[in-house]
Amino acid sequence: MDMGLKDKSVIVTGGGSNIGRAIVLGFAAENARITIGDIDPEQAGKVAAEAEKRGASAVQVVKTDVTDKAQVDALFASAVDRFGGVDVLVNNVGWDQLMFFTQTTPELWQKIIQVNYVGVLNCTRAALDVMVPSKGGAIVSISSDASRQGEAREAVYGGVKAAINSFMKSIAKENGRYGVRCNVVCPGVTVPESTDEVGKTSMWANSDSMFTEEQFEKIAKSLPLRKLGRPSDIAGAVVFLASPVAGHITGQVLSVSGGYSMIG
Ligand SMILES: NC(=O)c1ccc[n+]([C@@H]2O[C@H](COP(=O)([O-])OP(=O)(O)OC[C@H]3O[C@@H](n4cnc5c(N)ncnc54)[C@H](O)[C@@H]3O)[C@@H](O)[C@H]2O)c1
């Protein structure tokens, strides 16, 4: 389906693995020009090659740590130099280590805040610096249903993801007048289809540290749709929100989680 994204310049952070990978491939199918910013350029390079096969108009990988503002600025400069601007930013990078709050340390809290929240601040600021003068753009941030429901073993992460939901609404209010739309997608548990879809820096590199097979089965059974989320489920929602088809939608938080949360 033509969503009006042909040749648009799209930046996807964390596009090397799992959900980010599927988002890159979703934009590739729309013939977009894609810049992947990831700390793992090797895995991102594999995704770039796949994206070219799936129809991307052009793809580049820029090794980037989103917690470092200078590296983020270099990522955006690279997209502007090569593709003439930035039409879409997908803030996809996220990270967590599942454990009860009483087992966590202040060092772990700082890492979760830096990777999940400061990374979004760095990238959103860099995006607005390009999008506002050019009077248009779309930002989609990947949050989590943990931000809406609260979740055991995800206390700090859920709180930080809730901050992203609020931040994006404020940014939507401040920048709608410049034609910039900002929305949020909240995945539920979203599992890679195969080990090829994740690199060594992915949270899923050792999926045993996330959930056991028994827990996966329980989660799937508990959902209204009775199945686990897959990365392509998230990608569809992101491509839609980034596209002109969603041209009158801003400041929204959309759960893509098999019905895990239902918020009216
Ligand atoms: N998979 C899930 O079940 C799930 C559920 C809810 C929300 N989410 C959110 O969806 C997003 C993607 O999750 P995923 O499961 O695909 O994660 P993942 O760990 O599989 O992939 C994350 C990607 O980001 C990159 N990355 C990590 N830190 C980085 C940094 N500092 N700078 C640049 N790149 C960095 C990694 O190299 C990797 O390619 C995250 O925001 C996550 O919080 C995931």
The ligand as a MOL file (V3000), in Angstrom:
LIG
                    3D

  0  0  0     0  0            999 V3000
M  V30 BEGIN CTAB
M  V30 COUNTS 44 48 0 0 0
M  V30 BEGIN ATOM
M  V30 1 N 10.2760 -6.2750 22.7130 0
M  V30 2 C 9.3760 -6.0220 23.6480 0
M  V30 3 O 8.7560 -6.9270 24.2320 0
M  V30 4 C 9.0570 -4.6070 24.0010 0
M  V30 5 C 7.9270 -4.3430 24.7790 0
M  V30 6 C 7.5990 -3.0340 25.0800 0
M  V30 7 C 8.3950 -2.0020 24.6030 0
M  V30 8 N 9.4960 -2.2880 23.8550 0 CHG=1
M  V30 9 C 10.2990 -1.1680 23.3670 0
M  V30 10 O 10.4760 -1.3030 21.9700 0
M  V30 11 C 11.7530 -0.7840 21.5820 0
M  V30 12 C 12.5440 -1.8340 20.8380 0
M  V30 13 O 12.6550 -3.0070 21.6440 0
M  V30 14 P 13.3630 -4.3290 21.0970 0
M  V30 15 O 12.7810 -5.4740 21.8100 0
M  V30 16 O 13.3630 -4.3420 19.6170 0 CHG=-1
M  V30 17 O 14.8510 -4.0720 21.6320 0
M  V30 18 P 16.2370 -4.7580 21.2240 0
M  V30 19 O 17.0660 -4.7610 22.4580 0
M  V30 20 O 16.0000 -6.0730 20.5270 0
M  V30 21 O 16.8810 -3.7680 20.1630 0
M  V30 22 C 17.3470 -2.5050 20.5470 0
M  V30 23 C 18.2810 -1.9630 19.4950 0
M  V30 24 O 18.7620 -0.7040 19.9940 0
M  V30 25 C 20.1810 -0.6590 19.9230 0
M  V30 26 N 20.6610 0.1590 21.0300 0
M  V30 27 C 20.6760 -0.1370 22.3600 0
M  V30 28 N 21.1920 0.8800 23.0580 0
M  V30 29 C 21.5010 1.8560 22.1750 0
M  V30 30 C 22.0510 3.1580 22.2840 0
M  V30 31 N 22.4020 3.6510 23.4820 0
M  V30 32 N 22.2020 3.8970 21.1670 0
M  V30 33 C 21.8650 3.3950 19.9430 0
M  V30 34 N 21.3610 2.1490 19.7750 0
M  V30 35 C 21.1650 1.4010 20.8800 0
M  V30 36 C 20.6340 -2.1050 20.0150 0
M  V30 37 O 21.9040 -2.2680 19.4140 0
M  V30 38 C 19.5090 -2.8350 19.2540 0
M  V30 39 O 19.7900 -2.9020 17.8550 0
M  V30 40 C 12.4030 -0.3140 22.8810 0
M  V30 41 O 12.1470 1.0630 23.0740 0
M  V30 42 C 11.7040 -1.1200 23.9350 0
M  V30 43 O 11.7490 -0.4900 25.1900 0
M  V30 44 C 9.8520 -3.5520 23.5520 0
M  V30 END ATOM
M  V30 BEGIN BOND
M  V30 1 1 1 2
M  V30 2 2 2 3
M  V30 3 1 2 4
M  V30 4 1 4 5
M  V30 5 2 4 44
M  V30 6 2 5 6
M  V30 7 1 6 7
M  V30 8 2 7 8
M  V30 9 1 8 9
M  V30 10 1 8 44
M  V30 11 1 9 10
M  V30 12 1 9 42
M  V30 13 1 10 11
M  V30 14 1 11 12
M  V30 15 1 11 40
M  V30 16 1 12 13
M  V30 17 1 13 14
M  V30 18 2 14 15
M  V30 19 1 14 16
M  V30 20 1 14 17
M  V30 21 1 17 18
M  V30 22 2 18 19
M  V30 23 1 18 20
M  V30 24 1 18 21
M  V30 25 1 21 22
M  V30 26 1 22 23
M  V30 27 1 23 24
M  V30 28 1 23 38
M  V30 29 1 24 25
M  V30 30 1 25 26
M  V30 31 1 25 36
M  V30 32 1 26 27
M  V30 33 1 26 35
M  V30 34 2 27 28
M  V30 35 1 28 29
M  V30 36 1 29 30
M  V30 37 2 29 35
M  V30 38 1 30 31
M  V30 39 2 30 32
M  V30 40 1 32 33
M  V30 41 2 33 34
M  V30 42 1 34 35
M  V30 43 1 36 37
M  V30 44 1 36 38
M  V30 45 1 38 39
M  V30 46 1 40 41
M  V30 47 1 40 42
M  V30 48 1 42 43
M  V30 END BOND
M  V30 END CTAB
M  END
